[in-house]
Amino acid sequence: MAKPEHEFHPITDIEYTECPGGNPLIKERILAKDEETGVATRILRYEPGADSLPMGQLTHDFWEEVYIIEGSFVDLSLNQTFSAGDFAIRPPGMPHGPWKTDEGVLTFESRYYSR
């Protein structure tokens, strides 16, 4: 199965849902997802004061591309702040996070597997 086909439509029609991990200040808006593989495109929103430290440092078995649309967060492992306009490409297995944000942050993310 592949991601569903969609012509242009307002993403505001798609509700934010709480991300796995149980932090109500971290939510995602899934724009498209292949339920079979888990490949997804999403908007991720950290509300002001959100902190992913309880989730620890993450690694995935997929590629992840992240663009910060607005706001900023601090990568607590790197002790580095990333802000609107910054972009990351993470190969499978690359450790990243945890993060904390005072002002909130909004990101666009694409997750995929290479062939």
N, C-alpha and C positions, 0 to 999 in steps of 0.2 A: 504494500500500500504506500502511497505517496501523500505528501501534503495535499489538502483540498485545493481546488481551483477557486479563486475569488477574483472578481474584477474589483476595481477601486470601490472602496466603501469606507465610511467613517469608523475609525478604530474606537471611537467613543461608544459604539454599539457593543463593544466587547467589555465585559466587566473585569475589574481587577479581582484576583483571588489571592488568598494568603499562600505564600510559598511554602514548600516543605521545609521543616525546621522549626515551625511553631512560633515564629516571631511575627506578631500582628502588625509590626511597623515595616515589614518587608513584603511587598505584594508584586504580583506579576499579571500582565495582560498578555495572554497567549494569542499571537496573531495568526500563527499557523503551526500545526504539529502533525508529524507522522506518528500515529499511535503505536505502530509496529516497531519502529526503530528508536523513537524518542527524539528524532531530529526536530528542532523547533526554532521559531522566530518569536521573540517576545520583547515587550517593554517591561523593564524591571524598575520598581519604584521603592526607594528607601525613604520613609518619612523622616522629618527632622528628629534627631536623637536616636535613630536606628543604629544598632550595633550587632554585627554577626559573629562576635567573639564566641558565643556559646556553640556555634556550628563549627568553629575551628577553621583550620586551613583546608581548602578544597582541592581536589584533583578530579578529573573526569577522563572517560575513555573516548571522548569526542573532541573535535576542534571547537573552539569558541571564539567568536569575534564580538567585541564590545565597544560601542561608541557612547560616550557620555553626552547626553543631550543638554542637560542643565544641572546645576548644582555641583557638588564635589563630595569626595569621601577620602578618608585616610586609610591606606593599606597598612594595617597594624604590624604585619610581618616586615615590611620594607620601611616603615615609618616615613611614608611618602604620600603626599596629597595629589590626587588626580582630579581634574576639573573639566567642565564643559569644553568640548572640542578635542579631548584626549581619546585615543583609540588603542585597543589592545587586540592582539591575536595570540591565542593560547593553544599550543598543540596538546594532544592527549598526554596526560600525566604531569602537566606543568602545575606546580603548587601555586595557589593564589589566595589572597585574603588572610585572615578576616578583615572586615572593614568597619569603619565607624563614620557617621556623618552628623554634623551639628545642624546644617542647613537643609539637608535632604538632597537626594540625587535621583535623576531619571536617566536610564540607559536603554539603548537599543541593542539587542543581542541576537546573534545567529549561531546556532549549534548544528554541527554536521559531522559526518564520518567521511574520511577520505577512502577512495577505492583503490 
